[in-house]
Structure formats: C-alpha cells, structure tokens
Amino acid sequence: MLFRVLKRTSTFGALFICAGLNSVNSDCRASIQSIGSAFTFDVIEKVYDGDTVRLEDGGKIRLIGINTPELGRDGSPDQPYAVQAKSRLRQLVNSTNRKVGVLMDNQKKDRFGRTLAHLFLPDSTNISALLLREGLGWHIAVTPNTEFLECYAREQQEARAKKLGVWKNPDIIDAASLKLEDTGFQLITGRVVRAGESRRHVWLNLPFNFSIRIDREDLKYFISWRPEELLHKRIETSGWIYAYNGKGKRELRMQVHHPAVIRVIR
C-alpha cells in the first residue's frame, strides 16, 4: 500500500470515543411526530434473521444501525444469539400484526439492492435500538445513514455494561492474532503502529498486516478528533474484514465510516 505517513498530533480526545455525534438524533423516538410524509407503515411478510425482513410487496429491508449474529448456512453453525435475534424480531413484528413503521435515511439502498431503513413499532419504539439494548446485535455506523446514530451507540454501551447477549462473552480478536481467514464481521483490538494517507483514504495500521481504511469523504464526521491522533493508541473497533491482494502481498482490511465505532482503550 502506498501512502504518506502522517505526523503524530499533540492532542487527543476522551478515552471512550463517541465523538462527532452532536448533529444526529439522540432520541430514538423523538422525530417520528415531525417526520410527516417520510414515515410510512408497511406489512412484514417474512423475517429472515435479526436484521433483515421482507415486505408484503416483496421488497427486502435491512435494518439501519445494527448487525445481528449470522444464522448458519451450508452446514456451518449459527453464531451465538443469532436464533434469539431472529426470534425477538419476529416476536416484535407479530405483536403488531406484522405492521411496522418504516423510515429511510439518506442512503436508500445497499449494494445488494436491499432497502435500508429504521423500523418502528406503533408506539414509536425503534426496533434497532431495542435489539441493541437487549444485546442482540452490534451497533454499526455506515454513513450517510446517521439519523439515530447517537441513540444506537448509547443503547449498545448500556447492553455492554450489563453484559447482555453478545456482550456476555464478547469474541474480541487481537489484531496480532488475526488469521487470513478471519474475514466477515469482527470485533478487533490492537495498537495503531502507523497512520498514513493515500489519495482517497486515511489508513491506520495495526499488527499482522491489518489496516483500517477511512475514506476521505467520511472525514467530515470526525469532528472532535482526527484519525491520525490514534497513533500508538490501543483501540477497539468493529466492522467487516475483507482480504486484499496487491503486489504479491495479502492483507486484511476493514472500512470504518464513523468514529462512533472506535473505542480507545489506552
């Protein structure tokens, strides 16, 4: 990877970083009354897992703000709490005769063609927030869908403090122990040994050829601190790891869109 090494800055933010959240909605219920025509009610025909459903008209919806454990496929076992997350979502949907409120954010579709949306019960309960509060998934922050980001981050913090669900015995991998097959959604910890930049990205390098990629267009969300301030800090983050092959070298990478999913340990 070709990049320019960044100079270390002299200032650093709070040890637990959920910075740059002041511009988003901190109340998961508050804005329903003010959304108006953007808020619709639809009938859920099928619950695929804890974060994906199908509407009566055939369209798929991927819940914004949460990633739930994966159900087993092709002979692989279910991840812990995958069945519970799906069952809880189905229970919530059935409790409303399968009719839920649907609110889209700035990005309407993901790369798989699924609609991205926040889902609500008739009493304004935010379903993603409720699942996070019960420890049935991990908070994800994928820009530009940040409407309820602060709320989702807070709900995860509470579930983690109470050691609920996925936080009872969280599987957090040290970057130095990563294997090339450790792709997919992971919780990673490690010390930032290098910070650099390329034309389109800022990079944070951890041990074992593991890199965190931050697109320049997402730097506007890093309000209270800059990524290079993490140099020599031990951090924890989560997201989807993918393998990159370039110039005869294979490395693991993770794209991070928002500082809400980065926690500084020391």
N, C-alpha and C positions, 0 to 999 in steps of 0.2 A: 504494500500500500504506500503510495507516495503522498506525503503530507508534510507540512511545515510544523515544527514543534513550537508550541505556544509558551510564552513566558508565564511563570507562576505569578499570580497576583498576590497582594499582601493582605487582602481582606477575605473574610469568609463568613457565611451566614450561620443560622442556627443549626445545631447538630441534627435535629429532625427536620428535614426539608419538605415542606409542602408549600413552597413559596410561589408567588405569581398567581394566586388564586382569587385575589380580591375582586376581579372583574367578572367572576362567574357566580351563578346562583348557589347560595349556601343553604337554601331551604328547598328540600326535595318536593314539597307540596305547594309552595307559595305561589308559583306563577301560573298554575292551572286556570285560576279565575281571570287572569289577564291575557291569556294566550289567544282567546277568541277562536276564530275560524281555523287556526292552525291545529287545534286539538280535535281529534275525531274518535269515534268509538267503532270498533270492529270486532268481529266474532273469530275466535281462535278455533281452528278445526283440529290441529294436532300440535302436541308438544314433543319436539324432537329430543331435546335434552334441557339442561338447566338454563341455557341462554339463547335458544333458537326455537321459534314456533312457526306454524303455517296458518295463514288466514283462510277464511272460508272461500275467498276468491282465488286461492292457490298461491298467493304471494308469501314468500318467506320473510320473517323478521328476525334480525339478530339484535338482541338487547344491547344498548349502549352502556358502557361503563363497567361491565362485568365479564369475566371469563370464568366459566364453571368447569370442574373436572370432566375429563373425557370419558364417555362410555366406551367399553371395549369393542373392538372391531377386528374381524378376520382372525378370531381366536385369541386376541390379546385381552387381558383382564380389564375390568372397569377400574378407573382411578378412584382412590378413596373419596367418598362423598359425591361421586357422580350420580349414583342412583338417587341419593337423598335430594340432590339439587333438582333433578328432573321431577321427582315426586312432589317436591314442595311447589315448584312452578305449576305443575298440573293441578295441585290442590287449590292454589290461588285462582287459577283460571276457572276451574269448575265451580268455585264458590260464587262466581259472578255470572253463572250460566254461560260461561265462555266468552263473555263480552268485556273487553278491556279498552281503556283509553290509549290512544296511540299518538305520540308526539315525535316528529322527526326533528333532527338538529340541522347543522349546516351542511354536512355531507349526507346525502340521501341513500347512497348505495355503497356496498363494499365491493372488492374485486371479484367476489363470487356472484354478484348480482342480487344479493340479499338486501332488503330494505333495512336501514339502521334506524332504530327508534327507541325512545323511552316508553315504557308501558306503565299504565296506572290502573289501580282498582277504582271503582266508582267513588270511594271515599277520599280519593286523591292520593292514596298510598302509592309511592313509587316502588315498583316491583324490583328493579335492580338494587335500590337502596335496601329494601327489606332482605333480599337474599344475601347481600354483603353483610348486613347487620347480624345475620344468623350464621355467618362463616361458611356459606355455601358456594363461595367463589372468591376470585381475586379482583381487585379493582384494576381496570385498565384505563389509560388516558390516551386516546387516539384523537389527535387534532384533525379537523377543527370542531369536533363534537364535544364541546366543553360546557354545555349549559348547566349541568348539575355536578360538575366535577368535584367541587369542594365538598359537597354533601357525600358523594360516594367515597372520597378519601377519608372523611370523618367516620363513616359507618365501618369501613374496614379497620381503622385504628381501634375502634371500640371492640370489634369482634376479636381482633388480635390480642388486645389487653385482657379479654376474658377467656382467651384460648378456646374459642368456639370453632367447630368444624375443621376446615383446612388449616386453622391456626393451632389446633391442639398439639400436633406434632409436625410442624411445617418442614417440608423437604427443601432445605436451602442448600444449594451446591456451592462450594468454594470454587472460584474460577480456576484455581491452581489444580483442582481435581477433575476438571471437565474432560470428557472423552469426546472424540469426534462424532459419536453417535448421539450425543446429548442435545439433539435438536428439539424443536417444539417449544411449548410454553414452559418456562423455568423461572425459579427464583434463584438469583445469583448474588453471591457476595465476593468481595475481593478488594485489593488495594489498587488504586489507579497509579500505574507506573509511568504513564506517558500521556500527555494531552497534545493533540495536534489538529491540524485543519487541512482540508483539501479544497478544491474549488467549490464543491457543492455541500460539503459536510464538515462537521466538527467531530473528532474522534477521541474517545477515551479508551486507552489500552489497559487491560488487566492481564494477569499471568495466563499462560497456556494459549497464546495467540487468540485471545478473546477480546473483541472490540465492541464498544458501544458506539453506535452511529446516531448522530443528531443532525437532521437536515437543517440547512441554514434558514429555511423558511419557518422553522419551528423555534428559532432563537428568540422570536418576539415574546414567547411565553416564559422565557427565563428572565423574569423581571428583577428579582431581588438578588440574584447571583448569576454568575456566568459558568458554563460547564468547565472551563479551564481552572476554576477555583477548587475543583475536586482533586487536583493533582496531589498525590501522596496521601489522600484520604482513603479510608476503608469505607466502602459503600455497599448498599444492598439495592438491587433493582429487580424488576420482573418484566417479562415480555417473551416474544417468540424468537428463539435462537434459530439461525439458518447457517448453513455451511457455505463458505465462499472459496472458490478455487481460482487462484490467479498466480501467474508466473511460477507455476510448479509448486506452489505452497497452498495448503488448505488451512483455513482458519474459521473460527466460529464468530458470528456477529449477531448483534441484537440492535434493532432500531428503537430508540426512545424518543417519544414525541413531546413529553411534558415533564417538568421537574416533580410533579406530584407523585411519580412512581420511583423516585430516587430517595433513599434514606441513608444519611451519613451516620456511620456507627462510631467512628473516631478519626 
